[in-house]
Amino acid sequence: MANHKHEYSFWTKYKRFATTEILMYLIMIIGIGLGILILS
């Protein structure tokens, strides 16, 4: 039971990190796109 609870907390934390990581990747992609447009 304790191990299962630990997994649940790990997944909730991982979901938070995943959402922030996705937002960071989107910002990076937008930044690269803008950089290409400015350079070209």
PyMOL commands that set and color helices and strands:
alter all, ss='L'
color gray80, all
select helices_A, chain A and resi 2-39
alter helices_A, ss='H'
color red, helices_A
deselect
rebuild
show_as cartoon
